[in-house]
Amino acid sequence: MDNFVQRLKSHIEHVKKVGEHCTTEETTKQALILPLLDILGFNPYDPTKVLAEFAADFPGVKSTERVDYALYCNGQPVMFIEAKSYAANLTNHAPQLSRYFNSSLGVTIGAITNGREWRFFTDLINTNVMDEKPFLTIDFTKANPEDLTQLAEFKHDNFHAEKLRFFAEENQYIQQFKSVIKKSINEVDIDFVRYVAQQANIQRQLNTKFLESIQPFVQQAVQQAISDTVVKGLSSPIIITAQPVEQKPVEDQPKVSQTVQEPDFIVNPDNEKIITTKDEQELQRVVSELFPEYDLVSKDTESYFSVLYQGKSNRWLFRYDVNRKRPTIQFIVPVDQNRRSELERAGLEVQANGSVFLDKPAHIYRAVGILRDCIDYCVDDDNFKRASS
């Protein structure tokens, strides 16, 4: 990640230095867009990863119109990019990208860029219809470290549509919430005043007249609360003295409350060799969120961590083993050729015995289809009947 971020920082300086000289679309592509694709692991000189002037039978799209770039993973197009010149206003060109996006099944990520600003879109509102607003906008002339980290989601070796949709949804909600919170703080409207008064348990009838009268007080309180929070976060006084400090008797010592950081692992009280790691806990959380309608219970052993259907030890969806150089996961259903292709297309590495490398818990999003097969298998009682003699 450090090398990735460093390359992005160098690219930002490059954009700032030469951007204004990119007066045509073609110059912008060569000088600003293709270098970023290379940083993301999409080699612009490899047509199996980056295909320029991508053409397909897009209903409603003129035969002369082509997508500037289609990015590929495992032989499948996964993202469309519409390129414009450095000085272009991207808002005016978003509809063109949406026509390609809306007419192509399977591609759920689109981007439009002028080399300086990148806007990423998906279809959170209506399936296969590009949202009007991007879920992520990055301007390299105003980039910050958080933006650089977010771009890692689009790396070739980390690219997965379902995971990106989850990232897009999270990002969209956060931006919407931030907008509402900023507006509430800056304007302190009557609804916000009413909420504060209710939470403060003000013993008055909260009619409009009273709320308007205390509106300025709430605004001052908000400003002071923000100021106090910032000051508290920045200040950490350290007292250094060379003089001996007189010790008070123990009974006179003031009690100091200390915050004890909870460990990010759980030790089995009956067997200290069984330690449920943070990654294993996260894996259980993700699977439970993906399939909330099923009774899924985690079970940890000295050898592996598993998720069971209805807590039955023989109905395990998967077994996750972290006791190796690279964590692996084994599913209860066999990884046949179709499932192997599905996993490899999602960027996961499948071993000869059918187990799969799962370097991060979040990578389980790439195997949602296989997990569904595992649940269907575990739910079916016929799969667990003893064979008649």
Secondary structure, 3 states (H helix, E strand, C coil): CHHHHHHHHHHHHHHHHHHHHCCCHHHHHHHHHHHHHHHCCCCCCCCCCEEEEECCCCCCCCCCCCEEEEEEECCEEEEEEEECCCCCCHHHHHHHHHHHHHCCCCCCEEEEECCCEEEEECCCCECCECCCCCCEEEECCCCCHHHHHHHHHHCHHHCCHHHHHHHHHHHHHHHHHHHHHHHHHHHCCHHHHHHHHHHCCCCCCCCHHHHHHHHHHHHHHHHHHHHHHHHHHHCCCCCCCCCCCCCCCHHHCCCCCCCCCCCCCEEECCEEEEEECHHHHHHHHHHHHHCCCCCEEEEECCCCEEEEECCCCCCEEEEEECCCCCCEEEECCCCCHHHHHHHHHCCCCECCCCCEECCCHHHHHHHHHHHHHHHHHHHCHHHHCCCCC
